[in-house]
Amino acid sequence: MKLTLRVWRQRDAESPGAMATYEVDGISADMSFLEMLDTLNEELILAGDEPVAFDHDCREGICGACSLVINGDAHGPERTTTCQLHMRSFADGDTIDIEPWRAAAFPVVKDLVVDRSSFDRIIQSGGYISAATGTAPDAHATPVPKPDADSAFEHAECIGCGACVAACPNGSAMLFTSAKVNHLNVLPQGAPERETRVLDMVARMDEEGFGGCTLTGECATACPKGIPLPSIAAMNKEWLRAVRKVRR
Ligand code: FES
């Protein structure tokens, strides 16, 4: 497979960026998208040029580190992470545009790498429990209704990749924040911080400069883990409940 890549190059956070065009040849349809970028970088290094900086860690769809806008879509044409996207999704001769996440709260660090520490600060503000965990308890020690357990697991699938923010025309982090709030708020172990968690995490999200949610649904469409759009409605309900309770 021979491809033309138009890649965002930016020396550092202060420098202006621009698209640079590269040709890559000998790309296998079985390669992952990141392996294709590895091939490009090997060629750049051999030519004495600066390789393209991009984020990755597990390359197994688990860590959420890989984060590229590919042909205008967060994580590209398939509903998966960039590391799990394979070159069979493209055709020989294609031109592929590769850009970093575009959001005010995710400033570009270099090339395709963005700073997503704003997500970490949202988690720090309330994405934890204070209940003593100790050693693993018996499975039935704290009864959790099956629908609540299923809901917690569904929301816990969020890997914090930021595709929801990158896909949203408002740069909103509501889907991410709702996944992290709902994951703990539905469980008895998360009950002690149920109100402060949602209030603090939503406040922190706003402070970080994420946009407001207008329920366009692009976030849920782009999410590689399938966090559903009603998760946002559930968090809004939690937030209203918390505001009423705190004001009493
Ligand atoms: S590198 Fe870990 S999810 Fe892609």
Boltz pocket constraint, residues with backbone or C-beta under 6 A from the ligand:
constraints:
  - pocket:
      binder: B
      contacts: [[A, 55], [A, 56], [A, 57], [A, 58], [A, 59], [A, 60], [A, 61], [A, 62], [A, 63], [A, 64], [A, 65], [A, 66], [A, 81], [A, 82], [A, 83], [A, 84]]
      max_distance: 6.0
